[in-house]
C-alpha cells in the first residue's frame, strides 16, 4: 500500500488522539475495562511530536507512529492505524519501512506489544522475535 510519512506538529494531537482511542478501544477494554480519563491523560502526556510521524494515504490521516532512534536500537513506541484502514496491508508496509530505516542505521527495531494484541501475529510474520517483558506485554525484536 502506498503511504507517506510526515513529521508531526503539536497541533496534530487533536487528530491523532481520536484515531488511537478508537484503534485501541478493544485492547484497552479487554485489558483495563475501557479508557479512563487517567489513561487518556497519560497518553496525552506521552505525545512527542518530535518523535512522531503521521501516516497519510491519499492525503488522508491513516495513522501515526512514534519512534525513538536510540544508539543501540530503534524503539517503536506506538503504531496506530485507523480501524477503517486495518487489514489492508498498511501496518505491514509501515513496519517494513521502519525495519529498512533501522537496518540502514545498522540497528535492530524493538517494540512492546500487549500479549492480547492481535498485532502480535503481524509482527511475528514480519520476523520479529518475542521475549517476555512483564505479565501484560512482550518485547519484540527485529534484528534482520
C-alpha positions in Angstrom: 0.0 0.0 0.0 1.3 3.4 -0.9 1.6 5.9 2.0 3.5 8.9 3.1 5.2 9.6 6.4 5.1 13.2 7.5 6.6 14.9 10.6 4.0 15.7 13.3 3.5 19.0 14.9 2.0 19.7 18.3 -1.5 20.6 16.9 -1.7 17.1 15.2 -2.6 15.7 18.6 -6.2 16.7 18.1 -6.4 14.5 15.1 -4.2 11.6 16.3 -5.9 11.0 19.7 -9.3 10.1 18.3 -7.6 7.6 16.0 -5.7 6.0 18.9 -8.7 6.0 21.1 -10.7 4.1 18.5 -7.9 1.8 17.2 -7.0 0.7 20.7 -10.6 0.6 22.1 -10.9 -3.2 22.1 -7.4 -3.8 23.5 -7.9 -1.2 26.3 -11.4 -2.6 27.1 -10.0 -6.2 27.4 -7.0 -5.2 29.4 -8.3 -2.3 31.6 -12.1 -2.3 31.2 -12.1 0.8 28.9 -10.4 4.2 28.5 -10.3 6.2 31.7 -9.6 9.9 32.0 -6.3 9.0 33.7 -5.2 6.7 30.8 -6.2 9.4 28.3 -4.1 11.9 30.2 -1.2 9.5 30.3 -1.3 9.0 26.5 -1.6 12.8 26.0 1.4 13.4 28.3 3.5 11.0 26.2 2.7 12.8 22.9 6.0 13.8 21.4 5.7 15.5 18.0 9.5 15.5 17.6 9.4 11.6 17.6 6.1 11.2 15.8 5.3 10.9 12.1 1.8 10.8 10.6 0.8 8.1 8.2 -1.1 9.5 5.2 -2.8 7.7 2.4 -4.1 9.7 -0.5 -3.7 12.9 1.6 -5.8 11.5 4.5 -4.6 10.8 8.0 -4.5 7.0 8.3 -2.5 6.6 11.5 0.7 7.6 13.2 3.9 6.2 14.6 6.3 7.3 17.4 9.9 6.1 17.0 12.9 6.8 19.1 16.3 6.4 17.4 18.5 5.1 20.3 22.2 4.3 19.9 21.7 0.6 20.2 18.3 0.2 18.5 15.2 2.0 17.2 12.3 1.8 19.6 8.8 1.8 18.1 6.8 3.2 20.9 3.5 3.1 19.2 1.9 2.4 15.8 -1.7 3.5 15.3 -3.6 2.6 12.2 -7.1 3.9 11.6 -9.5 1.0 12.1 -11.0 1.7 8.7 -7.6 1.0 7.2 -6.7 -2.1 9.2 -6.4 -5.4 7.4 -5.3 -3.8 4.1 -1.5 -4.1 4.5 -0.9 -0.6 5.7 0.5 -1.6 9.1 2.8 -4.2 7.4 4.0 -1.6 4.9 4.8 0.9 7.6 6.6 -1.7 9.6 8.7 -2.7 6.6 9.7 0.9 6.2 10.7 1.1 9.8 12.7 -2.1 9.5 14.5 -0.7 6.5 15.3 2.6 8.3 16.7 0.6 11.3 18.8 -1.6 9.0 20.1 1.5 7.3 21.2 2.8 10.7 22.7 -0.6 11.5 20.5 -1.3 14.4 17.6 -3.6 15.4 14.0 -2.5 15.7 12.3 -3.1 19.1 8.7 -2.7 20.2 6.5 -3.7 23.1 3.1 -5.4 22.5 0.3 -6.5 24.8 0.1 -10.3 24.9 -3.6 -10.0 23.9 -3.0 -7.7 20.9 -3.7 -9.5 17.6 -0.9 -7.4 16.0 1.5 -9.9 17.5 0.7 -12.2 14.6 1.7 -9.5 12.1 4.9 -8.8 14.0 5.9 -12.5 14.0 5.0 -12.8 10.3 7.4 -9.9 9.6 10.2 -11.7 11.5 10.0 -10.1 15.0 11.0 -12.4 17.8 9.2 -12.3 21.2 10.6 -12.3 24.7 8.8 -11.7 28.0 8.6 -8.2 29.3 6.0 -8.4 32.1 2.7 -10.1 32.8 0.9 -7.9 30.2 3.4 -7.2 27.5 6.1 -8.8 25.4 9.2 -7.3 23.9 9.6 -8.0 20.2 12.8 -7.5 18.3 13.6 -7.5 14.6 17.3 -8.0 14.1 17.3 -8.7 10.4 
